[in-house]
């Protein structure tokens, strides 16, 4: 039996989009886009997050100022109901994605046993 792995991947992608958790995340993102305060904070947060991620990939750990800014942004996000709902929806979807990642990479993990 020949399996087209790309067909399976595309089917998985469509399945993820059909999950209620994904649909909730889409709805929550639309609410951010409609709320200027939430949108500004969201854009600031994602931009800063990308900067930190890029720095860490090049071997730089976040400075004390960066860590303080991360904490401050976290507090602002927690105080914004729209962003808090989005992050909760994102967390609910990530449960599926983490399980899928574990399943997909299990053949590689099996080789390392």
MOPAC internal coordinates of N, CA, C and O (Angstrom, degrees):
PM7 1SCF
backbone

  N    0.0000 0     0.00 0     0.00 0    0    0    0
  C    1.4481 1     0.00 0     0.00 0    1    0    0
  C    1.5228 1   109.26 1     0.00 0    2    1    0
  O    1.2310 1   120.96 1   -54.17 1    3    2    1
  N    1.3060 1   115.77 1   125.83 1    3    2    1
  C    1.4559 1   120.71 1   177.84 1    5    3    2
  C    1.5231 1   109.06 1   -96.73 1    6    5    3
  O    1.2310 1   121.29 1   -50.57 1    7    6    5
  N    1.3173 1   115.14 1   129.43 1    7    6    5
  C    1.4541 1   121.08 1   179.98 1    9    7    6
  C    1.5216 1   108.31 1  -110.34 1   10    9    7
  O    1.2310 1   120.90 1   -51.87 1   11   10    9
  N    1.3271 1   115.89 1   128.13 1   11   10    9
  C    1.4594 1   119.39 1   173.51 1   13   11   10
  C    1.5213 1   107.17 1   -89.25 1   14   13   11
  O    1.2310 1   121.46 1   -76.19 1   15   14   13
  N    1.3049 1   114.81 1   103.81 1   15   14   13
  C    1.4589 1   121.66 1  -174.43 1   17   15   14
  C    1.5288 1   111.34 1   -61.84 1   18   17   15
  O    1.2310 1   120.49 1   149.41 1   19   18   17
  N    1.3356 1   116.67 1   -30.59 1   19   18   17
  C    1.4656 1   120.05 1   179.80 1   21   19   18
  C    1.5220 1   111.23 1   -70.96 1   22   21   19
  O    1.2310 1   120.47 1   145.02 1   23   22   21
  N    1.3212 1   116.70 1   -34.98 1   23   22   21
  C    1.4677 1   119.45 1   175.25 1   25   23   22
  C    1.5287 1   109.91 1   -63.53 1   26   25   23
  O    1.2310 1   120.83 1   138.38 1   27   26   25
  N    1.3138 1   116.01 1   -41.62 1   27   26   25
  C    1.4679 1   119.90 1   177.99 1   29   27   26
  C    1.5310 1   111.02 1   -63.67 1   30   29   27
  O    1.2310 1   120.63 1   137.87 1   31   30   29
  N    1.3079 1   116.40 1   -42.13 1   31   30   29
  C    1.4665 1   120.50 1   179.48 1   33   31   30
  C    1.5268 1   110.41 1   -63.60 1   34   33   31
  O    1.2310 1   120.20 1   137.46 1   35   34   33
  N    1.3223 1   117.22 1   -42.54 1   35   34   33
  C    1.4618 1   120.38 1   178.50 1   37   35   34
  C    1.5209 1   111.80 1   -66.20 1   38   37   35
  O    1.2310 1   120.50 1   143.39 1   39   38   37
  N    1.3202 1   116.64 1   -36.61 1   39   38   37
  C    1.4656 1   120.27 1   176.56 1   41   39   38
  C    1.5301 1   110.45 1   -65.31 1   42   41   39
  O    1.2310 1   120.48 1   139.46 1   43   42   41
  N    1.3178 1   116.68 1   -40.54 1   43   42   41
  C    1.4571 1   121.46 1   176.39 1   45   43   42
  C    1.5275 1   111.04 1   -61.82 1   46   45   43
  O    1.2310 1   120.80 1   136.13 1   47   46   45
  N    1.3232 1   116.07 1   -43.87 1   47   46   45
  C    1.4705 1   120.79 1   178.98 1   49   47   46
  C    1.5286 1   110.45 1   -59.39 1   50   49   47
  O    1.2310 1   120.19 1   135.31 1   51   50   49
  N    1.3171 1   117.25 1   -44.69 1   51   50   49
  C    1.4708 1   120.89 1   178.65 1   53   51   50
  C    1.5341 1   110.28 1   -64.39 1   54   53   51
  O    1.2310 1   120.62 1   141.06 1   55   54   53
  N    1.3170 1   116.42 1   -38.94 1   55   54   53
  C    1.4613 1   120.52 1   178.48 1   57   55   54
  C    1.5164 1   112.44 1   -63.39 1   58   57   55
  O    1.2310 1   120.49 1   139.81 1   59   58   57
  N    1.3077 1   116.67 1   -40.19 1   59   58   57
  C    1.4706 1   120.64 1   177.90 1   61   59   58
  C    1.5203 1   109.88 1   -62.13 1   62   61   59
  O    1.2310 1   120.23 1   136.45 1   63   62   61
  N    1.3236 1   117.16 1   -43.55 1   63   62   61
  C    1.4673 1   120.87 1   179.90 1   65   63   62
  C    1.5291 1   112.56 1   -64.12 1   66   65   63
  O    1.2310 1   120.07 1   156.53 1   67   66   65
  N    1.3316 1   117.47 1   -23.47 1   67   66   65
  C    1.4639 1   121.46 1   179.57 1   69   67   66
  C    1.5291 1   113.14 1   -86.25 1   70   69   67
  O    1.2310 1   120.11 1   166.31 1   71   70   69
  N    1.3248 1   117.39 1   -13.69 1   71   70   69
  C    1.4669 1   120.24 1   179.52 1   73   71   70
  C    1.5246 1   110.78 1   -61.17 1   74   73   71
  O    1.2310 1   120.68 1   -38.41 1   75   74   73
  N    1.3126 1   116.30 1   141.59 1   75   74   73
  C    1.4714 1   119.61 1   176.91 1   77   75   74
  C    1.5304 1   110.65 1   -62.52 1   78   77   75
  O    1.2310 1   120.42 1   146.84 1   79   78   77
  N    1.3210 1   116.81 1   -33.16 1   79   78   77
  C    1.4709 1   120.11 1   178.43 1   81   79   78
  C    1.5263 1   110.97 1   -64.09 1   82   81   79
  O    1.2310 1   120.37 1   142.22 1   83   82   81
  N    1.3232 1   116.90 1   -37.78 1   83   82   81
  C    1.4652 1   120.08 1   177.32 1   85   83   82
  C    1.5262 1   110.10 1   -68.18 1   86   85   83
  O    1.2310 1   120.47 1   136.54 1   87   86   85
  N    1.3205 1   116.70 1   -43.46 1   87   86   85
  C    1.4651 1   120.68 1   179.68 1   89   87   86
  C    1.5268 1   110.61 1   -61.51 1   90   89   87
  O    1.2310 1   120.40 1   140.38 1   91   90   89
  N    1.3144 1   116.84 1   -39.62 1   91   90   89
  C    1.4696 1   121.08 1   176.45 1   93   91   90
  C    1.5196 1   110.31 1   -62.27 1   94   93   91
  O    1.2310 1   120.53 1   138.27 1   95   94   93
  N    1.3166 1   116.60 1   -41.73 1   95   94   93
  C    1.4611 1   120.50 1   179.38 1   97   95   94
  C    1.5308 1   110.76 1   -63.11 1   98   97   95
  O    1.2310 1   120.28 1   138.35 1   99   98   97
  N    1.3223 1   117.07 1   -41.65 1   99   98   97
  C    1.4674 1   121.56 1   177.55 1  101   99   98
  C    1.5303 1   110.07 1   -60.68 1  102  101   99
  O    1.2310 1   120.60 1   136.10 1  103  102  101
  N    1.3279 1   116.46 1   -43.90 1  103  102  101
  C    1.4619 1   120.91 1   179.24 1  105  103  102
  C    1.5269 1   111.33 1   -63.58 1  106  105  103
  O    1.2310 1   120.90 1   138.63 1  107  106  105
  N    1.3222 1   115.89 1   -41.37 1  107  106  105
  C    1.4668 1   119.59 1   179.95 1  109  107  106
  C    1.5263 1   111.19 1   -67.35 1  110  109  107
  O    1.2310 1   120.15 1   143.27 1  111  110  109
  N    1.3271 1   117.31 1   -36.73 1  111  110  109
  C    1.4713 1   120.47 1   177.61 1  113  111  110
  C    1.5205 1   110.11 1   -64.96 1  114  113  111
  O    1.2310 1   119.89 1   141.37 1  115  114  113
  N    1.3340 1   117.82 1   -38.63 1  115  114  113
  C    1.4645 1   121.53 1   177.77 1  117  115  114
  C    1.5300 1   110.36 1   -62.42 1  118  117  115
  O    1.2310 1   120.40 1   143.06 1  119  118  117
  N    1.3175 1   116.84 1   -36.94 1  119  118  117
  C    1.4685 1   120.62 1   177.97 1  121  119  118
  C    1.5246 1   110.96 1   -65.89 1  122  121  119
  O    1.2310 1   120.30 1   143.34 1  123  122  121
  N    1.3278 1   117.04 1   -36.66 1  123  122  121
  C    1.4715 1   120.05 1   176.17 1  125  123  122
  C    1.5149 1   109.39 1   -62.93 1  126  125  123
  O    1.2310 1   120.66 1   134.70 1  127  126  125
  N    1.3247 1   116.35 1   -45.30 1  127  126  125
  C    1.4616 1   120.71 1  -177.94 1  129  127  126
  C    1.5295 1   112.46 1   -63.19 1  130  129  127
  O    1.2310 1   120.15 1   155.11 1  131  130  129
  N    1.3273 1   117.32 1   -24.89 1  131  130  129
  C    1.4584 1   122.11 1   179.84 1  133  131  130
  C    1.5282 1   112.73 1   -86.76 1  134  133  131
  O    1.2310 1   119.81 1   165.48 1  135  134  133
  N    1.3010 1   117.97 1   -14.52 1  135  134  133
  C    1.4712 1   123.64 1  -175.21 1  137  135  134
  C    1.5331 1   108.35 1  -110.96 1  138  137  135
  O    1.2310 1   120.29 1   -74.38 1  139  138  137
  N    1.3222 1   117.05 1   105.62 1  139  138  137
  C    1.4684 1   121.04 1  -173.19 1  141  139  138
  C    1.5250 1   112.47 1   -59.10 1  142  141  139
  O    1.2310 1   119.89 1   139.07 1  143  142  141
  N    1.3125 1   117.82 1   -40.93 1  143  142  141
  C    1.4676 1   120.48 1   179.46 1  145  143  142
  C    1.5241 1   110.43 1   -63.23 1  146  145  143
  O    1.2310 1   120.87 1   133.52 1  147  146  145
  N    1.3364 1   115.94 1   -46.48 1  147  146  145
  C    1.4638 1   120.50 1   179.63 1  149  147  146
  C    1.5214 1   110.52 1   -64.72 1  150  149  147
  O    1.2310 1   120.15 1   138.76 1  151  150  149
  N    1.3321 1   117.33 1   -41.24 1  151  150  149
  C    1.4634 1   121.83 1  -179.33 1  153  151  150
  C    1.5285 1   110.63 1   -62.33 1  154  153  151
  O    1.2310 1   120.41 1   134.77 1  155  154  153
  N    1.3108 1   116.82 1   -45.23 1  155  154  153
  C    1.4693 1   120.75 1   179.59 1  157  155  154
  C    1.5219 1   110.74 1   -61.49 1  158  157  155
  O    1.2310 1   120.37 1   133.23 1  159  158  157
  N    1.3092 1   116.91 1   -46.77 1  159  158  157
  C    1.4715 1   121.06 1   179.75 1  161  159  158
  C    1.5267 1   110.86 1   -65.47 1  162  161  159
  O    1.2310 1   120.42 1   139.87 1  163  162  161
  N    1.3260 1   116.80 1   -40.13 1  163  162  161
  C    1.4660 1   121.55 1   178.91 1  165  163  162
  C    1.5263 1   110.22 1   -62.26 1  166  165  163
  O    1.2310 1   120.32 1   133.21 1  167  166  165
  N    1.3304 1   117.00 1   -46.79 1  167  166  165
  C    1.4661 1   121.08 1   179.55 1  169  167  166
  C    1.5281 1   111.13 1   -62.83 1  170  169  167
  O    1.2310 1   120.73 1   138.54 1  171  170  169
  N    1.3352 1   116.20 1   -41.46 1  171  170  169
  C    1.4655 1   120.96 1   178.30 1  173  171  170
  C    1.5268 1   110.24 1   -62.80 1  174  173  171
  O    1.2310 1   120.86 1   136.15 1  175  174  173
  N    1.3231 1   115.95 1   -43.85 1  175  174  173
  C    1.4576 1   121.44 1  -179.17 1  177  175  174
  C    1.5302 1   111.26 1   -64.18 1  178  177  175
  O    1.2310 1   120.21 1   131.44 1  179  178  177
  N    1.3323 1   117.21 1   -48.56 1  179  178  177
  C    1.4676 1   119.38 1  -177.72 1  181  179  178
  C    1.5224 1   111.57 1   -66.28 1  182  181  179
  O    1.2310 1   120.16 1   143.61 1  183  182  181
  N    1.3227 1   117.30 1   -36.39 1  183  182  181
  C    1.4641 1   120.57 1   177.49 1  185  183  182
  C    1.5311 1   110.59 1   -64.31 1  186  185  183
  O    1.2310 1   120.63 1   134.06 1  187  186  185
  N    1.3191 1   116.41 1   -45.94 1  187  186  185
  C    1.4587 1   120.90 1   179.43 1  189  187  186
  C    1.5214 1   110.48 1   -64.77 1  190  189  187
  O    1.2310 1   120.70 1   139.40 1  191  190  189
  N    1.3215 1   116.26 1   -40.60 1  191  190  189
  C    1.4589 1   121.34 1   178.76 1  193  191  190
  C    1.5337 1   110.68 1   -60.15 1  194  193  191
  O    1.2310 1   120.37 1   138.14 1  195  194  193
  N    1.3232 1   116.90 1   -41.86 1  195  194  193
  C    1.4686 1   121.22 1   178.22 1  197  195  194
  C    1.5279 1   110.91 1   -64.70 1  198  197  195
  O    1.2310 1   120.36 1   140.27 1  199  198  197
  N    1.3272 1   116.92 1   -39.73 1  199  198  197
  C    1.4679 1   120.55 1   178.14 1  201  199  198
  C    1.5234 1   110.66 1   -61.81 1  202  201  199
  O    1.2310 1   120.69 1   134.23 1  203  202  201
  N    1.3149 1   116.29 1   -45.77 1  203  202  201
  C    1.4690 1   121.04 1   179.97 1  205  203  202
  C    1.5282 1   109.95 1   -63.15 1  206  205  203
  O    1.2310 1   120.58 1   135.75 1  207  206  205
  N    1.3287 1   116.50 1   -44.25 1  207  206  205
  C    1.4621 1   121.15 1  -179.31 1  209  207  206
  C    1.5320 1   110.62 1   -61.66 1  210  209  207
  O    1.2310 1   120.48 1   134.86 1  211  210  209
  N    1.3311 1   116.69 1   -45.14 1  211  210  209
  C    1.4614 1   121.28 1   178.86 1  213  211  210
  C    1.5300 1   110.88 1   -61.42 1  214  213  211
  O    1.2310 1   120.75 1   136.12 1  215  214  213
  N    1.3217 1   116.17 1   -43.88 1  215  214  213
  C    1.4637 1   120.37 1   179.32 1  217  215  214
  C    1.5319 1   110.56 1   -62.96 1  218  217  215
  O    1.2310 1   120.50 1   138.53 1  219  218  217
  N    1.3135 1   116.64 1   -41.47 1  219  218  217
  C    1.4638 1   119.94 1  -178.88 1  221  219  218
  C    1.5234 1   111.16 1   -67.71 1  222  221  219
  O    1.2310 1   119.98 1   145.91 1  223  222  221
  N    1.3283 1   117.63 1   -34.09 1  223  222  221
  C    1.4618 1   119.90 1   177.31 1  225  223  222
  C    1.5231 1   111.46 1   -66.07 1  226  225  223
  O    1.2310 1   120.46 1   153.10 1  227  226  225
  N    1.3254 1   116.72 1   -26.90 1  227  226  225
  C    1.4589 1   119.13 1   178.08 1  229  227  226
  C    1.5282 1   111.60 1   -93.20 1  230  229  227
  O    1.2310 1   120.56 1  -168.48 1  231  230  229
  N    1.3357 1   116.54 1    11.52 1  231  230  229
  C    1.4550 1   120.78 1   173.31 1  233  231  230
  C    1.5167 1   114.97 1    93.45 1  234  233  231
  O    1.2310 1   119.52 1  -176.59 1  235  234  233
  N    1.3179 1   118.52 1     3.41 1  235  234  233
  C    1.4629 1   121.37 1  -179.63 1  237  235  234
  C    1.5245 1   109.87 1   -93.98 1  238  237  235
  O    1.2310 1   121.15 1   -52.26 1  239  238  237
  N    1.2977 1   115.41 1   127.74 1  239  238  237
  C    1.4586 1   119.84 1   176.40 1  241  239  238
  C    1.5296 1   108.32 1   -87.32 1  242  241  239
  O    1.2310 1   120.35 1   -28.95 1  243  242  241
  N    1.3401 1   116.95 1   151.05 1  243  242  241
  C    1.4641 1   119.73 1   179.22 1  245  243  242
  C    1.5306 1   111.67 1   -59.02 1  246  245  243
  O    1.2310 1   120.95 1   -43.94 1  247  246  245
  N    1.3179 1   115.78 1   136.06 1  247  246  245
  C    1.4631 1   121.11 1   178.75 1  249  247  246
  C    1.5256 1   109.44 1   -73.10 1  250  249  247
  O    1.2310 1   120.77 1    -6.99 1  251  250  249
  N    1.3337 1   116.13 1   173.01 1  251  250  249
  C    1.4595 1   120.38 1   176.34 1  253  251  250
  C    1.5202 1   110.43 1   -60.48 1  254  253  251
  O    1.2310 1   120.51 1   139.73 1  255  254  253
  N    1.3453 1   116.63 1   -40.27 1  255  254  253
  C    1.4658 1   120.22 1   178.08 1  257  255  254
  C    1.5255 1   110.85 1   -63.08 1  258  257  255
  O    1.2310 1   120.54 1   138.71 1  259  258  257
  N    1.3248 1   116.57 1   -41.29 1  259  258  257
  C    1.4654 1   120.51 1   177.94 1  261  259  258
  C    1.5212 1   110.66 1   -63.08 1  262  261  259
  O    1.2310 1   120.61 1   136.49 1  263  262  261
  N    1.3200 1   116.44 1   -43.51 1  263  262  261
  C    1.4554 1   120.53 1  -179.95 1  265  263  262
  C    1.5284 1   110.84 1   -63.28 1  266  265  263
  O    1.2310 1   121.10 1   141.16 1  267  266  265
  N    1.3217 1   115.50 1   -38.84 1  267  266  265
  C    1.4690 1   119.92 1   178.02 1  269  267  266
  C    1.5269 1   109.74 1   -65.83 1  270  269  267
  O    1.2310 1   120.46 1   138.03 1  271  270  269
  N    1.3238 1   116.72 1   -41.97 1  271  270  269
  C    1.4611 1   120.68 1   179.75 1  273  271  270
  C    1.5286 1   110.56 1   -65.42 1  274  273  271
  O    1.2310 1   120.15 1   140.92 1  275  274  273
  N    1.3234 1   117.33 1   -39.08 1  275  274  273
  C    1.4644 1   121.58 1   176.59 1  277  275  274
  C    1.5258 1   109.96 1   -58.80 1  278  277  275
  O    1.2310 1   120.87 1   134.12 1  279  278  277
  N    1.3158 1   115.95 1   -45.88 1  279  278  277
  C    1.4641 1   120.70 1  -179.45 1  281  279  278
  C    1.5294 1   110.49 1   -64.28 1  282  281  279
  O    1.2310 1   120.26 1   136.48 1  283  282  281
  N    1.3307 1   117.11 1   -43.52 1  283  282  281
  C    1.4655 1   120.71 1   179.51 1  285  283  282
  C    1.5290 1   111.12 1   -63.18 1  286  285  283
  O    1.2310 1   120.66 1   137.27 1  287  286  285
  N    1.3154 1   116.34 1   -42.73 1  287  286  285
  C    1.4638 1   119.78 1   178.68 1  289  287  286
  C    1.5239 1   110.70 1   -64.35 1  290  289  287
  O    1.2310 1   120.52 1   139.80 1  291  290  289
  N    1.3114 1   116.61 1   -40.20 1  291  290  289
  C    1.4549 1   120.61 1   177.39 1  293  291  290
  C    1.5150 1   112.02 1   -59.39 1  294  293  291
  O    1.2310 1   120.90 1   139.17 1  295  294  293
  N    1.3143 1   115.89 1   -40.83 1  295  294  293
  C    1.4668 1   120.29 1   178.44 1  297  295  294
  C    1.5284 1   110.99 1   -66.57 1  298  297  295
  O    1.2310 1   120.37 1   139.38 1  299  298  297
  N    1.3310 1   116.90 1   -40.62 1  299  298  297
  C    1.4661 1   120.57 1   178.26 1  301  299  298
  C    1.5265 1   110.80 1   -64.27 1  302  301  299
  O    1.2310 1   120.77 1   139.40 1  303  302  301
  N    1.3178 1   116.13 1   -40.60 1  303  302  301
  C    1.4668 1   120.60 1  -179.88 1  305  303  302
  C    1.5208 1   110.20 1   -66.70 1  306  305  303
  O    1.2310 1   120.18 1   136.73 1  307  306  305
  N    1.3175 1   117.26 1   -43.27 1  307  306  305
  C    1.4625 1   121.17 1   178.42 1  309  307  306
  C    1.5288 1   111.15 1   -61.30 1  310  309  307
  O    1.2310 1   120.54 1   148.29 1  311  310  309
  N    1.3248 1   116.56 1   -31.71 1  311  310  309
  C    1.4666 1   120.79 1  -178.85 1  313  311  310
  C    1.5268 1   112.13 1   -80.09 1  314  313  311
  O    1.2310 1   119.87 1   165.24 1  315  314  313
  N    1.3230 1   117.86 1   -14.76 1  315  314  313
  C    1.4639 1   121.86 1  -179.53 1  317  315  314
  C    1.5341 1   108.10 1   -98.62 1  318  317  315
  O    1.2310 1   120.73 1   -68.32 1  319  318  317
  N    1.3183 1   116.22 1   111.68 1  319  318  317
  C    1.4632 1   121.10 1  -174.70 1  321  319  318
  C    1.5284 1   112.25 1   -60.18 1  322  321  319
  O    1.2310 1   120.10 1   143.33 1  323  322  321
  N    1.3181 1   117.42 1   -36.67 1  323  322  321
  C    1.4659 1   120.79 1  -179.28 1  325  323  322
  C    1.5186 1   111.11 1   -65.11 1  326  325  323
  O    1.2310 1   120.61 1   133.75 1  327  326  325
  N    1.3275 1   116.44 1   -46.25 1  327  326  325
  C    1.4659 1   120.20 1   179.55 1  329  327  326
  C    1.5224 1   111.87 1   -69.81 1  330  329  327
  O    1.2310 1   120.90 1   142.87 1  331  330  329
  N    1.3005 1   115.88 1   -37.13 1  331  330  329
  C    1.4633 1   119.54 1   179.19 1  333  331  330
  C    1.5264 1   109.63 1   -62.75 1  334  333  331
  O    1.2310 1   119.94 1   137.59 1  335  334  333
  N    1.3280 1   117.71 1   -42.41 1  335  334  333
  C    1.4653 1   121.23 1   178.57 1  337  335  334
  C    1.5247 1   110.97 1   -64.64 1  338  337  335
  O    1.2310 1   120.38 1   141.57 1  339  338  337
  N    1.3252 1   116.88 1   -38.43 1  339  338  337
  C    1.4626 1   120.52 1   178.02 1  341  339  338
  C    1.5292 1   110.65 1   -62.87 1  342  341  339
  O    1.2310 1   120.34 1   132.29 1  343  342  341
  N    1.3150 1   116.95 1   -47.71 1  343  342  341
  C    1.4630 1   120.34 1  -178.63 1  345  343  342
  C    1.5349 1   111.72 1   -65.57 1  346  345  343
  O    1.2310 1   120.25 1   146.27 1  347  346  345
  N    1.3269 1   117.12 1   -33.73 1  347  346  345
  C    1.4681 1   119.70 1   175.93 1  349  347  346
  C    1.5278 1   110.27 1   -66.67 1  350  349  347
  O    1.2310 1   120.51 1   139.86 1  351  350  349
  N    1.3415 1   116.63 1   -40.14 1  351  350  349
  C    1.4677 1   120.64 1   177.50 1  353  351  350
  C    1.5248 1   110.56 1   -65.75 1  354  353  351
  O    1.2310 1   120.91 1   140.69 1  355  354  353
  N    1.3166 1   115.87 1   -39.31 1  355  354  353
  C    1.4606 1   120.91 1   178.52 1  357  355  354
  C    1.5355 1   109.96 1   -63.44 1  358  357  355
  O    1.2310 1   120.60 1   139.77 1  359  358  357
  N    1.2981 1   116.47 1   -40.23 1  359  358  357
  C    1.4672 1   121.26 1   178.97 1  361  359  358
  C    1.5282 1   110.95 1   -64.48 1  362  361  359
  O    1.2310 1   120.39 1   139.53 1  363  362  361
  N    1.3305 1   116.86 1   -40.47 1  363  362  361
  C    1.4656 1   120.62 1   179.07 1  365  363  362
  C    1.5306 1   110.63 1   -62.70 1  366  365  363
  O    1.2310 1   120.15 1   139.00 1  367  366  365
  N    1.3184 1   117.32 1   -41.00 1  367  366  365
  C    1.4692 1   120.70 1   178.18 1  369  367  366
  C    1.5223 1   110.99 1   -69.52 1  370  369  367
  O    1.2310 1   120.36 1   145.03 1  371  370  369
  N    1.3132 1   116.91 1   -34.97 1  371  370  369
  C    1.4661 1   119.68 1  -176.97 1  373  371  370
  C    1.5268 1   112.53 1   -64.21 1  374  373  371
  O    1.2310 1   119.82 1   156.72 1  375  374  373
  N    1.3219 1   117.96 1   -23.28 1  375  374  373
  C    1.4668 1   120.28 1   175.72 1  377  375  374
  C    1.5263 1   109.16 1   -60.01 1  378  377  375
  O    1.2310 1   120.90 1   132.68 1  379  378  377
  N    1.3428 1   115.88 1   -47.32 1  379  378  377
  C    1.4607 1   119.96 1   177.10 1  381  379  378
  C    1.5233 1   111.43 1   -62.35 1  382  381  379
  O    1.2310 1   120.79 1   133.34 1  383  382  381
  N    1.3157 1   116.09 1   -46.66 1  383  382  381
  C    1.4610 1   120.00 1  -176.03 1  385  383  382
  C    1.5248 1   111.61 1   -63.58 1  386  385  383
  O    1.2310 1   120.38 1   141.52 1  387  386  385
  N    1.3088 1   116.88 1   -38.48 1  387  386  385
  C    1.4734 1   119.91 1   176.93 1  389  387  386
  C    1.5276 1   111.27 1   -65.03 1  390  389  387
  O    1.2310 1   120.82 1   138.52 1  391  390  389
  N    1.3355 1   116.04 1   -41.48 1  391  390  389
  C    1.4659 1   119.45 1   177.48 1  393  391  390
  C    1.5266 1   111.09 1   -63.83 1  394  393  391
  O    1.2310 1   120.83 1   137.41 1  395  394  393
  N    1.3380 1   116.03 1   -42.59 1  395  394  393
  C    1.4660 1   120.46 1   179.01 1  397  395  394
  C    1.5218 1   110.59 1   -62.93 1  398  397  395
  O    1.2310 1   120.35 1   137.02 1  399  398  397
  N    1.3174 1   116.94 1   -42.98 1  399  398  397
  C    1.4664 1   120.57 1   178.60 1  401  399  398
  C    1.5272 1   110.59 1   -60.27 1  402  401  399
  O    1.2310 1   120.56 1   136.32 1  403  402  401
  N    1.3153 1   116.54 1   -43.68 1  403  402  401
  C    1.4731 1   120.70 1   179.24 1  405  403  402
  C    1.5314 1   110.02 1   -60.65 1  406  405  403
  O    1.2310 1   120.52 1   135.97 1  407  406  405
  N    1.3245 1   116.62 1   -44.03 1  407  406  405
  C    1.4682 1   121.25 1  -178.99 1  409  407  406
  C    1.5279 1   111.13 1   -65.62 1  410  409  407
  O    1.2310 1   120.66 1   132.92 1  411  410  409
  N    1.3359 1   116.35 1   -47.08 1  411  410  409
  C    1.4642 1   121.25 1  -176.84 1  413  411  410
  C    1.5274 1   111.10 1   -63.06 1  414  413  411
  O    1.2310 1   120.44 1   141.29 1  415  414  413
  N    1.3187 1   116.76 1   -38.71 1  415  414  413
  C    1.4596 1   119.54 1  -176.80 1  417  415  414
  C    1.5262 1   113.65 1   -91.24 1  418  417  415
  O    1.2310 1   119.99 1  -177.30 1  419  418  417
  N    1.3322 1   117.63 1     2.70 1  419  418  417
  C    1.4593 1   119.13 1  -179.79 1  421  419  418
  C    1.5319 1   113.01 1   -61.62 1  422  421  419
  O    1.2310 1   118.09 1   146.10 1  423  422  421
  N    1.3561 1   121.25 1   -33.90 1  423  422  421
  C    1.4671 1   118.57 1   175.84 1  425  423  422
  C    1.5314 1   112.68 1   -60.85 1  426  425  423
  O    1.2310 1   120.63 1   143.01 1  427  426  425
  N    1.3295 1   116.40 1   -36.99 1  427  426  425
  C    1.4710 1   120.45 1   178.47 1  429  427  426
  C    1.5326 1   109.29 1   -69.63 1  430  429  427
  O    1.2310 1   120.99 1   136.55 1  431  430  429
  N    1.3286 1   115.72 1   -43.45 1  431  430  429
  C    1.4611 1   119.51 1   178.89 1  433  431  430
  C    1.5189 1   111.24 1   -60.79 1  434  433  431
  O    1.2310 1   121.09 1   140.55 1  435  434  433
  N    1.3252 1   115.51 1   -39.45 1  435  434  433
  C    1.4683 1   119.53 1   179.16 1  437  435  434
  C    1.5248 1   111.99 1   -60.95 1  438  437  435
  O    1.2310 1   120.26 1   146.35 1  439  438  437
  N    1.3059 1   117.10 1   -33.65 1  439  438  437
  C    1.4689 1   120.68 1   179.28 1  441  439  438
  C    1.5270 1   112.24 1   -67.82 1  442  441  439
  O    1.2310 1   121.05 1   153.65 1  443  442  441
  N    1.3222 1   115.60 1   -26.35 1  443  442  441
  C    1.4659 1   120.21 1  -177.44 1  445  443  442
  C    1.5236 1   113.45 1   -89.69 1  446  445  443
  O    1.2310 1   120.81 1  -174.85 1  447  446  445
  N    1.2994 1   116.06 1     5.15 1  447  446  445
  C    1.4804 1   119.21 1  -179.33 1  449  447  446
  C    1.5088 1   110.20 1   -87.35 1  450  449  447
  O    1.2310 1   120.10 1   180.00 1  451  450  449

